[in-house]
Amino acid sequence: MEQNQQPKWEAKFTKRLTKAKAEQIWPLFTDFFNLNRWFPSIPTCYGIHGTNGELGCIRYCGGFSIPSDPTEQHQNDSNLPVVSWSKEKLIAIEHAERCLSYEIIDSNIGYKSYVAVVKIVPAKEEEGGGCVIEWSFTVNPVEGCVFDDIVSTWDMAIQIVADRMEDEAKKVSEQQPLSHENSKPVGDGKAMVEPKVPTPDPIIF
């Protein structure tokens, strides 16, 4: 029988984009292996299993924005900062609804049972058009972390992501309109061979 079980931490972030449509932003999220294009604190992101943007594919992310598990710090004999990394699996994707979900299956950042849901919602024309990014997550309480600090960090990060994606959509639309058929990940979509030891490249989201 479980005792003293704490409720999961939950948070939802909503970012309004007025200069980009849902069909322009959605392909940027389904480009699952290239999250580092939008997250400045994630210098590395690449596929380690499956095909980019397809159900069951796994990406490896690494960086320094999220503190790694204290036990990892003790295992580092050098003075270099320990890279925070995670492996994230795409567990649901609905193109018609522009909604996807992924979970962390392994990491050194202390996140247990982390599941995130991202949905791109078209905004009504009478409200100015554009779209809304809805990003939510649930995770077991993280030892050594304060919930409000995590929420604040994610809120700032997602705002940066939204701004960068909006700028990209604007540049693309100026060159060539994005059609519904273009809602596919960019790149060759092939997963890379996973290194045996994480290098100071990867992080999560």
Secondary structure, DSSP 8 states (H G I E B T S, - for coil): ---S----EEEEEEEEESSS-HHHHHHHHH-GGGGGGT-TT--EEEEEESBTTSTT-EEEEEESSS---HHHHHT--SSS---EEEEEEEEEEETTTTEEEEEEEEESS---S-EEEEEEEE--GGGTS-EEEEEEEEE---TT--HHHHHHHHHHHHHHHHHHHHHHHHHHHHHS---GGG-S-SS--B-----SS--SSB---
